[in-house]
Structures are given as structure tokens and as C-alpha cells.
Amino acid sequence: MNDRVYNSGVDQLRSSERVSRLEVTSVVDNCLVGYNIASVLDVGTGSGLFAEEFGKRGLKIAAIDSSPEMVTASQKYLSGFEIREASAEKIPFGDNSFDLVFMGLVLHEVNDYAQSIKELYRVAIKEVSILEWEYKEEDFGPPLEHRLKNSFIQEIAEEAGFRNVVVIKLTSLVLYKLYK
């Protein structure tokens, strides 16, 4: 595991910081299959593991996180990227701003799932990729009552206007690719 050390006093790492580097690379590879992607918005960036990996591929990156402490911490690792404090329910970018919108391991943490998915749809040009915990009980990650079923994510994606949802099962996570 590649947990990061923060100078900003953040002492509890969110689930996204507990993902191994190998899995981060695999997730990013899966996100980039299908379209010619030039720009990415990382929603709920945490310390920026995924944004950093997208950036290594020469993509234009922006990131948001609802925690001011995480925004401060991520700035250490994401120099040159635009990072804003914001929630998934109200993303501070215009319509169709990014080829790909990526949300890593935070959908289950938002207050309004439907509004968050609508916002992801609004700012995405081509697709949205959502990495989440698989709906099964495990010794790590959120408890079962905080995990979202595939059918629920597909339902709210359809309500938001997405035409297709592809589910990719990874080791202990699921990547949802939502296409406009």
C-alpha cells in the first residue's frame, strides 16, 4: 500500500489513499479505454493518487474535493493542476468541460446521489468513470450499508441521462463507466 504522508496535519486517510499503486494504474488504464481523452476532472481527489496518474499520461487535469484539508494536501502532489474545494453535488465547472470525469471511492460518501450523478453528467463531454467498493461485506472499506448496488448506480445514471453503463469488476472494487 502506498499511503501518503501529509504535511498539512491530515492524520486519517480516506479509502482512496489505501489503494495500491498497481490498482491505481489499472483503474486509470480502464478509464482511458474507448475514447481519445485529453482532459480529466478528478472528483473527490483526496491526495490526488488518481489525478497524478492521469497527469503522467499528459492529460489536462483538474480536481475537486469537499475537504479543505485534502485540497491543501493534494496541492503538494498535484503541482500545476487546478484544484478547487467543492462537492460532487455542485461542481464549479461549466457544462461539457472535461472529456472524462472520474470519481474515485467517494460516491457512497455524498449526501445526494442523484444530484451528484447529474453534476457528473453535466460537466462530462464523453463519459464518467466511478470507482466504488463492490457490494459485499469485507474486513476493509465501508460497511455493507454504505456500499451501493450495481442496479442502484445504473438506475441513477439512467435518470441523469446516461445512455449506457459498463461495469468492470476489479480485485475488490468496481469501475462503472457511464457513457453519454
N, C-alpha and C positions, 0 to 999 in steps of 0.2 A: 504494500500500500504506500502511496506517496502523499501522505498528509503534509500540508504546507505549514510552515511556521510563520506566524504573523507578528509584525512589529507593532500593530495597532491595538493589541490587547484582546483580540478575539481568542477566547480560550475553548470554545466549543465549535467543532467543525460540523457543518451540515452534511447530509448524506452525499452530496455531490463531491465533497472533498475526500470521501472514503473510497472512491472508485480508483482502481489501479490504472496506471498509465497505459497498459496494454488494452484495457477495456475502453479507455478514452479514445485511443486511436481507432479501435474497431467501430465505435459509435460514430465518430466523425466520418470514417470511410463509408459507412452505411448511409449516413445523411446526404453525402455528396453524390450518390449514385442516382442517375436518372436525368438530371438537368445540368446545364452549364451554369454553375453557381459562381457569382462574383462578389456578392455581399451577404453578410450574415448578421442577424441580431440574436444575441445570446440573452434570453430572458431568465432571470434568477441566476446570474452568473456565479455567485459565490466568490471564490478566489480566482476564478477565471480559467480553470483547467481546460474546459472545452473551447472557450474563446481563444485561448493561447494555441491550441491545436489547430483550430480553423485558420488562425493567423499565420501559422507556419506554412500553410499552403498558398499564401499570397492573396488571401481574400480580404476584402474591406470588412472590418468588424466594428460593431457597436455592441454595447452590453448595458443591461439594467439589472438592478437588484433593489429590493424594498428595504434592505437594511443599510443604514449609513455606514456602519462599521465594516460591512462586507464590501461596500463600494470603495472605502478607503483602503482596505486590504487588497482588493483586486487591482487597484491602480499600481501597486508595486510590481505586479506580474504582467500587466497589460499596458505598458507604456506605449503611447501612440494610438491607442484605441479610444473611441468616445465611450465614456461610462457615465451613466446617469442613475440617480436614485429614483426609482419608480416601481409601481406594482404591475403585475400582469393584467389587472383589471382596467388599467388606464395607462397604456404605453405612449410615451411622449414623442412619437414619430408620426409622420404623415402616412396617408394611405399608400399602399404598394411601395414601401420604402426599401425593402430587402428581398433579394431572391429567395432566401431561406430564413425562416425564423425558427430558432432552436430553443427548446425549454428542457432543461435537464434536471430531473428529480425534484421538481417543485410544484407540479400541478396539484398534487394531493395536499399541498400546504395553502393554496389560495382560498379566499373566502367565497368567491363566486365563480364556479367552474364555467358556467355558460358564458358569462361576460368575458372571462379570460380567453376562452377559445375564440369568441367573436373578435377580440382585440388582436389575437394572433393572426386570424384570417385577414383583418383589415390592413395590417402592416406588411403582410407577405405578398410577394408578386407571384410566386410559383407554388411553394409548399411550406409546410410547417412540420418539424420533427419534434416529437415529445418523447423524452426518455423517462420511463417511470418504473417503479417496482412492480414485479409480477404479482398478481393477485393470489398469493399463497402465504401461509404462515411460515416465518423463518426466524432464526435467532438474531438476525440483524435487520436493519431497516425499520420502517414504520410498522406498527401492529396492523393486523388484517383490516380492522375497521377504518384505517386511514389509507388503504390501498384501493385503487379504482379498477373496477372490472372492465374488460375489453369492450363489452357491449355498451357500457355507460359512456366511455370515451367516444365510441363510434356514434352513439346517439347524439351527444352534444356537438360533435364535429359536423354531423349532417344538419342539425338545426342551425349551425353557424354558416352553412353554405358550402362546405367542402363536398366534392363530388365523389371522392374515393379515400378510403383509409386502408393502409397496408400495415400489418402487424408483423414485426420481426422479433422473434424471441432470442434473447442473448443468454448469457450464463445465468444470471439471477434477475435480470432486468428485461424490460420490453421497450422496443422502439416503435412508436406509432408515427407513420409517415402520412400526413394529411395533405391531399392534393386539391388544388383549386380547380 
